[in-house]
Amino acid sequence: MRDWGNGQAFRLADALTGVCVFGATGSGKTSGPAKHLAYGYLANDFGGLVLCAKKEERRQWQQWAADCDRSDDLIVVGTIGKWRFNFLEWEVSRTDASGGLTINIVAILDEIAGAIAKAAGESENGGGDNKFWEDALHHMNTNLVDLPIFPGLQVSLPLMRSIVSTAPQSLAQIADANWQASSFVEFIPPAPAPLVAPAARVWIDS
């Protein structure tokens, strides 16, 4: 796949064992060995999944694919465009023993929230005020996942955002005609028996 001369090469067997590149920030890990090996994979008709943490990585791989005449094989999954992946619905619809469990779906959301907090430089000690807000977010996420699952709606981040942004703030608001006309929660079907309370009442009671 990559011939470095003097009997040194990167062969198919090497590609099947995995590669780890070490180096400080800015040392050329991506522009050097990563690019060199990526061209070898692409030129030899490899397929694979590339997870991009930065926006420029997608454009970089698109350029590499074009350089190796593989642009037609490239499928870009993202928030815009033809191809998307609803990881929440995938977790809900898994058919194995742990699939579809609220606790597992909420665990994913908790992990995402933790990663965002860490990236923002927030403390990871899990105590004090942080612990309070982490528990509050966990509780809210549990309700946000349950409300669409009970009546059989597709779980997604846009749906959850609509629920939390239009949820009632009090029992009195549930009876308010203006809230009823504008709240997304009001239009969520009641859960089947024995969980027959309207979604708005479930939210407040929780």
PyMOL commands that set and color helices and strands:
alter all, ss='L'
color gray80, all
select helices_A, chain A and resi 12-15+30-43+55-67+71-73+87-93+102-119+128-149+157-166+171-174+177-182+185-187+199-205
alter helices_A, ss='H'
color red, helices_A
select strands_A, chain A and resi 2-5+8-10
alter strands_A, ss='S'
color yellow, strands_A
deselect
rebuild
show_as cartoon
